Amino acid sequence: QVQLEESGGGLVQPGESLRLSCAVSGSIFSIYPMGWYRQALGKERELVAIITSNGVVVYAESVEGRFTLSRDSAKTTMYLQMNSLKPEYTAVYYCTSIREGIWGPGTQVTVSS
């Protein structure tokens, strides 16, 4: 049974950076593509970025150039480097195995002065 767990969220000021991590436990054989989504209070969950098994990354237009999705060489940890954060990026960030339909519990990111 694959499990995902996000970490790295927190409270930052506008313009600052955060790096989120998503640790995968269990078999990674069929978990890709994987992705990051976010859900702001009162809004629908939206795609942030996805990565395929061979490393192709696609970003939502709203984060292109600010966020970078990467993973470790073992493909068991996925990262989301978030730079130049804006208040509108405040949300719970989730990692997911799109293929398996599995979600982590999420990590709160709050951008506020």
N, CA, C and O atoms as a DFTB+ gen file, in Angstrom:
452 C
 N C O
     1  1       0.848      -1.184       0.000
     2  2       0.000       0.000       0.000
     3  2       0.895       1.248       0.000
     4  3       1.706       1.447       0.904
     5  1       0.730       2.063      -1.011
     6  2       1.508       3.301      -1.109
     7  2       0.894       4.359      -0.208
     8  3      -0.325       4.523      -0.157
     9  1       1.758       5.073       0.501
    10  2       1.317       6.210       1.294
    11  2       2.168       7.417       0.950
    12  3       3.350       7.295       0.630
    13  1       1.546       8.582       1.022
    14  2       2.224       9.834       0.728
    15  2       2.120      10.739       1.937
    16  3       1.088      10.775       2.607
    17  1       3.185      11.468       2.216
    18  2       3.145      12.413       3.329
    19  2       3.898      13.670       2.970
    20  3       5.087      13.629       2.654
    21  1       3.202      14.784       3.021
    22  2       3.801      16.075       2.722
    23  2       4.426      16.680       3.984
    24  3       4.022      16.370       5.105
    25  1       5.401      17.531       3.781
    26  2       6.002      18.296       4.866
    27  2       6.581      19.570       4.288
    28  3       6.723      19.710       3.073
    29  1       6.912      20.498       5.174
    30  2       7.589      21.720       4.749
    31  2       6.722      22.952       4.686
    32  3       7.216      24.042       4.396
    33  1       5.449      22.803       4.949
    34  2       4.587      23.977       4.932
    35  2       4.858      24.884       6.111
    36  3       5.610      24.534       7.020
    37  1       4.238      26.058       6.088
    38  2       4.415      26.984       7.186
    39  2       3.922      28.360       6.836
    40  3       3.249      28.563       5.826
    41  1       4.266      29.307       7.687
    42  2       3.883      30.707       7.510
    43  2       5.088      31.482       7.023
    44  3       6.135      31.489       7.670
    45  1       4.941      32.134       5.884
    46  2       6.020      32.956       5.347
    47  2       5.458      34.292       4.906
    48  3       4.248      34.456       4.751
    49  1       6.359      35.247       4.704
    50  2       5.947      36.559       4.226
    51  2       5.963      36.588       2.702
    52  3       6.669      35.797       2.076
    53  1       5.211      37.472       2.114
    54  2       5.238      37.607       0.649
    55  2       6.662      37.813       0.143
    56  3       7.444      38.566       0.722
    57  1       6.975      37.130      -0.943
    58  2       8.301      37.219      -1.532
    59  2       9.275      36.164      -1.035
    60  3      10.319      35.948      -1.650
    61  1       8.954      35.516       0.051
    62  2       9.832      34.484       0.589
    63  2       9.616      33.153      -0.131
    64  3       8.775      33.026      -1.021
    65  1      10.410      32.168       0.293
    66  2      10.378      30.862      -0.367
    67  2      10.078      29.755       0.637
    68  3      10.276      29.904       1.843
    69  1       9.599      28.652       0.101
    70  2       9.403      27.430       0.872
    71  2       9.695      26.252      -0.030
    72  3       9.533      26.331      -1.248
    73  1      10.124      25.164       0.571
    74  2      10.262      23.919      -0.190
    75  2       9.424      22.847       0.489
    76  3       9.642      22.509       1.652
    77  1       8.479      22.330      -0.244
    78  2       7.656      21.241       0.241
    79  2       8.263      19.907      -0.181
    80  3       8.906      19.799      -1.225
    81  1       8.044      18.904       0.651
    82  2       8.488      17.544       0.330
    83  2       7.307      16.598       0.386
    84  3       6.362      16.799       1.149
    85  1       7.376      15.572      -0.428
    86  2       6.367      14.517      -0.418
    87  2       7.114      13.196      -0.369
    88  3       7.765      12.801      -1.336
    89  1       7.014      12.524       0.755
    90  2       7.697      11.246       0.926
    91  2       6.756      10.105       0.554
    92  3       5.600      10.057       0.974
    93  1       7.291       9.196      -0.242
    94  2       6.516       8.039      -0.684
    95  2       6.957       6.814       0.097
    96  3       8.150       6.518       0.165
    97  1       6.025       6.113       0.676
    98  2       6.329       4.844       1.319
    99  2       5.555       3.742       0.599
   100  3       4.409       3.925       0.189
   101  1       6.215       2.593       0.460
   102  2       5.602       1.507      -0.279
   103  2       6.185       1.406      -1.668
   104  3       7.199       2.035      -1.969
   105  1       5.564       0.636      -2.495
   106  2       6.074       0.396      -3.831
   107  2       5.894       1.621      -4.726
   108  3       4.829       2.238      -4.758
   109  1       6.964       1.957      -5.452
   110  2       6.889       3.093      -6.371
   111  2       6.677       2.631      -7.792
   112  3       6.769       3.427      -8.727
   113  1       6.393       1.347      -7.967
   114  2       6.342       0.772      -9.303
   115  2       5.349       1.467     -10.202
   116  3       5.625       1.677     -11.383
   117  1       4.185       1.833      -9.659
   118  2       3.129       2.378     -10.517
   119  2       2.562       3.691     -10.001
   120  3       1.385       3.979     -10.218
   121  1       3.374       4.490      -9.322
   122  2       2.811       5.700      -8.728
   123  2       2.877       6.911      -9.650
   124  3       2.221       7.921      -9.396
   125  1       3.649       6.819     -10.700
   126  2       3.757       7.976     -11.586
   127  2       2.738       7.889     -12.715
   128  3       2.410       6.793     -13.172
   129  1       2.236       9.029     -13.167
   130  2       2.662      10.388     -12.820
   131  2       2.211      10.809     -11.418
   132  3       1.214      10.316     -10.891
   133  1       2.970      11.727     -10.839
   134  2       2.649      12.310      -9.548
   135  2       2.489      13.805      -9.709
   136  3       2.892      14.394     -10.712
   137  1       1.890      14.403      -8.693
   138  2       1.679      15.834      -8.828
   139  2       1.479      16.531      -7.505
   140  3       1.319      15.902      -6.459
   141  1       1.493      17.839      -7.578
   142  2       1.133      18.716      -6.468
   143  2      -0.151      19.448      -6.841
   144  3      -0.296      19.956      -7.953
   145  1      -1.062      19.488      -5.903
   146  2      -2.280      20.262      -6.022
   147  2      -2.383      21.174      -4.807
   148  3      -1.690      20.973      -3.810
   149  1      -3.237      22.159      -4.893
   150  2      -3.487      23.013      -3.740
   151  2      -4.962      23.356      -3.676
   152  3      -5.670      23.373      -4.682
   153  1      -5.396      23.627      -2.457
   154  2      -6.789      24.009      -2.253
   155  2      -6.853      25.136      -1.243
   156  3      -6.527      24.962      -0.069
   157  1      -7.274      26.276      -1.715
   158  2      -7.470      27.423      -0.843
   159  2      -8.845      27.335      -0.198
   160  3      -9.749      26.674      -0.709
   161  1      -8.979      28.006       0.918
   162  2     -10.233      27.969       1.661
   163  2     -11.390      28.439       0.783
   164  3     -11.344      29.533       0.220
   165  1     -12.405      27.624       0.671
   166  2     -13.579      27.992      -0.098
   167  2     -13.443      27.811      -1.594
   168  3     -14.350      28.164      -2.347
   169  1     -12.323      27.266      -2.031
   170  2     -12.106      27.080      -3.466
   171  2     -11.891      25.603      -3.785
   172  3     -11.661      24.778      -2.900
   173  1     -11.972      25.302      -5.062
   174  2     -11.739      23.942      -5.498
   175  2     -10.239      23.628      -5.523
   176  3      -9.395      24.516      -5.650
   177  1      -9.950      22.361      -5.398
   178  2      -8.561      21.926      -5.493
   179  2      -8.077      22.132      -6.928
   180  3      -8.795      21.832      -7.882
   181  1      -6.858      22.645      -7.073
   182  2      -6.334      22.933      -8.402
   183  2      -4.936      22.376      -8.573
   184  3      -4.164      22.242      -7.624
   185  1      -4.645      22.061      -9.811
   186  2      -3.334      21.517     -10.144
   187  2      -2.258      22.576     -10.021
   188  3      -2.445      23.719     -10.437
   189  1      -1.121      22.186      -9.445
   190  2       0.047      23.063      -9.381
   191  2       1.089      22.594     -10.395
   192  3       1.560      23.377     -11.220
   193  1       1.440      21.322     -10.327
   194  2       2.432      20.764     -11.248
   195  2       2.361      19.247     -11.195
   196  3       1.940      18.659     -10.199
   197  1       2.782      18.631     -12.289
   198  2       2.852      17.174     -12.329
   199  2       4.182      16.747     -12.905
   200  3       4.829      17.500     -13.634
   201  1       4.584      15.536     -12.575
   202  2       5.814      14.963     -13.109
   203  2       5.532      13.535     -13.561
   204  3       4.875      12.763     -12.863
   205  1       6.043      13.205     -14.738
   206  2       5.843      11.858     -15.259
   207  2       6.953      10.932     -14.778
   208  3       7.913      11.367     -14.141
   209  1       6.809       9.678     -15.086
   210  2       7.805       8.703     -14.643
   211  2       9.176       8.976     -15.247
   212  3      10.200       8.674     -14.635
   213  1       9.197       9.552     -16.457
   214  2      10.496       9.836     -17.064
   215  2      10.954      11.266     -16.824
   216  3      11.887      11.740     -17.470
   217  1      10.302      11.950     -15.899
   218  2      10.822      13.233     -15.446
   219  2      10.302      14.474     -16.149
   220  3      10.794      15.572     -15.892
   221  1       9.342      14.334     -17.010
   222  2       8.762      15.507     -17.653
   223  2       7.852      16.230     -16.655
   224  3       7.005      15.611     -16.010
   225  1       8.038      17.534     -16.540
   226  2       7.263      18.334     -15.578
   227  2       6.393      19.335     -16.326
   228  3       6.836      19.975     -17.280
   229  1       5.174      19.456     -15.886
   230  2       4.244      20.433     -16.434
   231  2       3.710      21.274     -15.289
   232  3       3.303      20.743     -14.255
   233  1       3.712      22.593     -15.476
   234  2       3.267      23.519     -14.437
   235  2       1.966      24.195     -14.818
   236  3       1.662      24.391     -15.994
   237  1       1.204      24.547     -13.788
   238  2       0.068      25.429     -14.012
   239  2       0.605      26.797     -14.400
   240  3       1.668      27.211     -13.937
   241  1      -0.116      27.477     -15.232
   242  2       0.340      28.778     -15.718
   243  2       0.573      29.752     -14.562
   244  3       1.470      30.592     -14.630
   245  1      -0.219      29.642     -13.518
   246  2      -0.137      30.585     -12.405
   247  2       1.160      30.465     -11.611
   248  3       1.525      31.395     -10.892
   249  1       1.864      29.336     -11.727
   250  2       3.091      29.149     -10.943
   251  2       4.323      29.000     -11.826
   252  3       5.439      28.891     -11.319
   253  1       4.132      28.994     -13.126
   254  2       5.249      28.848     -14.060
   255  2       6.297      29.913     -13.793
   256  3       5.984      31.103     -13.747
   257  1       7.536      29.487     -13.619
   258  2       8.624      30.416     -13.376
   259  2       8.859      30.712     -11.902
   260  3       9.901      31.258     -11.541
   261  1       7.908      30.362     -11.051
   262  2       8.065      30.603      -9.609
   263  2       8.289      29.301      -8.855
   264  3       9.035      29.265      -7.876
   265  1       7.652      28.250      -9.301
   266  2       7.727      26.954      -8.622
   267  2       8.565      25.986      -9.454
   268  3       8.586      26.046     -10.683
   269  1       9.249      25.098      -8.750
   270  2      10.011      24.044      -9.413
   271  2       9.714      22.709      -8.752
   272  3       9.901      22.543      -7.546
   273  1       9.257      21.777      -9.540
   274  2       9.002      20.418      -9.067
   275  2      10.202      19.558      -9.397
   276  3      10.712      19.588     -10.517
   277  1      10.647      18.798      -8.425
   278  2      11.774      17.889      -8.652
   279  2      11.571      16.635      -7.799
   280  3      10.602      16.525      -7.048
   281  1      12.492      15.715      -7.930
   282  2      12.424      14.493      -7.118
   283  2      13.829      13.973      -6.922
   284  3      14.757      14.376      -7.623
   285  1      13.980      13.066      -5.956
   286  2      15.310      12.495      -5.723
   287  2      15.556      11.372      -6.728
   288  3      14.651      10.943      -7.443
   289  1      16.785      10.917      -6.760
   290  2      17.169       9.931      -7.764
   291  2      16.451       8.594      -7.568
   292  3      16.275       7.836      -8.522
   293  1      16.047       8.311      -6.354
   294  2      15.330       7.061      -6.085
   295  2      13.848       7.167      -6.407
   296  3      13.118       6.178      -6.344
   297  1      13.406       8.373      -6.753
   298  2      12.008       8.641      -7.087
   299  2      11.069       8.386      -5.915
   300  3       9.889       8.099      -6.115
   301  1      11.579       8.488      -4.710
   302  2      10.737       8.244      -3.542
   303  2      10.385       9.514      -2.784
   304  3       9.577       9.483      -1.857
   305  1      10.982      10.617      -3.171
   306  2      10.641      11.897      -2.558
   307  2      10.485      12.933      -3.665
   308  3      11.344      13.079      -4.534
   309  1       9.390      13.628      -3.608
   310  2       9.104      14.671      -4.590
   311  2       9.129      16.014      -3.872
   312  3       8.682      16.126      -2.731
   313  1       9.650      17.020      -4.542
   314  2       9.790      18.337      -3.925
   315  2       9.032      19.386      -4.736
   316  3       8.792      19.235      -5.934
   317  1       8.673      20.433      -4.041
   318  2       8.112      21.605      -4.711
   319  2       8.783      22.836      -4.117
   320  3       8.477      23.257      -3.002
   321  1       9.695      23.396      -4.884
   322  2      10.356      24.639      -4.474
   323  2       9.490      25.803      -4.903
   324  3       9.195      25.966      -6.087
   325  1       9.088      26.606      -3.946
   326  2       8.185      27.721      -4.218
   327  2       8.900      29.022      -3.889
   328  3       9.263      29.263      -2.737
   329  1       9.098      29.847      -4.887
   330  2       9.791      31.121      -4.716
   331  2       8.839      32.289      -4.953
   332  3       7.791      32.149      -5.584
   333  1       9.230      33.423      -4.436
   334  2       8.459      34.657      -4.628
   335  2       6.985      34.436      -4.306
   336  3       6.100      34.732      -5.109
   337  1       6.756      33.919      -3.134
   338  2       5.392      33.547      -2.770
   339  2       4.486      34.762      -2.634
   340  3       4.906      35.835      -2.202
   341  1       3.241      34.560      -3.013
   342  2       2.233      35.609      -2.929
   343  2       1.135      35.192      -1.943
   344  3       0.940      34.000      -1.708
   345  1       0.427      36.148      -1.374
   346  2      -0.673      35.790      -0.454
   347  2      -1.710      34.867      -1.095
   348  3      -2.306      34.024      -0.424
   349  1      -1.913      35.038      -2.383
   350  2      -2.926      34.197      -3.050
   351  2      -2.485      32.750      -3.202
   352  3      -3.268      31.914      -3.654
   353  1      -1.256      32.441      -2.835
   354  2      -0.787      31.063      -2.855
   355  2      -1.106      30.336      -1.549
   356  3      -0.817      29.148      -1.407
   357  1      -1.695      31.048      -0.610
   358  2      -2.091      30.426       0.644
   359  2      -3.096      29.322       0.375
   360  3      -4.136      29.547      -0.244
   361  1      -2.774      28.129       0.847
   362  2      -3.620      26.971       0.584
   363  2      -3.048      25.766       1.305
   364  3      -1.941      25.805       1.843
   365  1      -3.817      24.707       1.302
   366  2      -3.284      23.404       1.695
   367  2      -2.734      22.756       0.431
   368  3      -3.431      22.648      -0.578
   369  1      -1.495      22.333       0.496
   370  2      -0.833      21.726      -0.648
   371  2      -0.806      20.203      -0.454
   372  3      -0.430      19.689       0.599
   373  1      -1.216      19.521      -1.506
   374  2      -1.309      18.067      -1.461
   375  2      -0.410      17.456      -2.532
   376  3      -0.290      17.989      -3.635
   377  1       0.210      16.350      -2.199
   378  2       0.846      15.567      -3.253
   379  2      -0.034      14.349      -3.544
   380  3      -0.770      13.865      -2.684
   381  1       0.068      13.888      -4.756
   382  2      -0.793      12.801      -5.188
   383  2      -0.090      11.895      -6.178
   384  3       0.734      12.331      -6.982
   385  1      -0.437      10.633      -6.099
   386  2      -0.104       9.704      -7.170
   387  2      -1.317       9.700      -8.090
   388  3      -2.353       9.111      -7.781
   389  1      -1.164      10.364      -9.215
   390  2      -2.296      10.500     -10.128
   391  2      -2.725       9.132     -10.643
   392  3      -3.916       8.860     -10.794
   393  1      -1.761       8.291     -10.905
   394  2      -2.083       6.961     -11.446
   395  2      -2.822       6.102     -10.427
   396  3      -3.752       5.377     -10.783
   397  1      -2.418       6.178      -9.175
   398  2      -3.024       5.351      -8.134
   399  2      -4.217       6.026      -7.466
   400  3      -4.990       5.369      -6.770
   401  1      -4.369       7.316      -7.672
   402  2      -5.464       8.027      -7.020
   403  2      -5.297       8.134      -5.523
   404  3      -6.269       8.112      -4.768
   405  1      -4.040       8.250      -5.100
   406  2      -3.739       8.347      -3.664
   407  2      -3.285       9.761      -3.352
   408  3      -2.539      10.373      -4.117
   409  1      -3.746      10.270      -2.219
   410  2      -3.411      11.635      -1.787
   411  2      -2.749      11.609      -0.423
   412  3      -3.039      10.749       0.409
   413  1      -1.859      12.559      -0.205
   414  2      -1.340      12.785       1.118
   415  2      -2.324      13.616       1.919
   416  3      -3.312      14.105       1.370
   417  1      -2.069      13.785       3.215
   418  2      -2.976      14.559       4.070
   419  2      -2.904      16.059       3.835
   420  3      -3.803      16.794       4.243
   421  1      -1.843      16.520       3.180
   422  2      -1.706      17.938       2.893
   423  2      -0.842      18.659       3.910
   424  3      -0.667      18.208       5.042
   425  1      -0.307      19.793       3.476
   426  2       0.473      20.656       4.347
   427  2       0.064      22.101       4.096
   428  3      -0.056      22.529       2.948
   429  1      -0.146      22.837       5.158
   430  2      -0.650      24.210       5.038
   431  2       0.487      25.169       4.692
   432  3       1.542      25.164       5.326
   433  1       0.249      25.975       3.693
   434  2       1.147      27.074       3.336
   435  2       0.366      28.366       3.491
   436  3      -0.694      28.543       2.891
   437  1       0.898      29.256       4.293
   438  2       0.255      30.548       4.517
   439  2       1.253      31.635       4.183
   440  3       2.351      31.683       4.737
   441  1       0.861      32.505       3.275
   442  2       1.704      33.618       2.865
   443  2       1.029      34.900       3.324
   444  3      -0.016      35.292       2.804
   445  1       1.637      35.536       4.297
   446  2       1.001      36.712       4.890
   447  2       2.042      37.589       5.549
   448  3       3.036      37.108       6.091
   449  1       1.795      38.889       5.491
   450  2       2.687      39.814       6.175
   451  2       2.152      40.133       7.560
   452  3       2.768      40.902       8.298
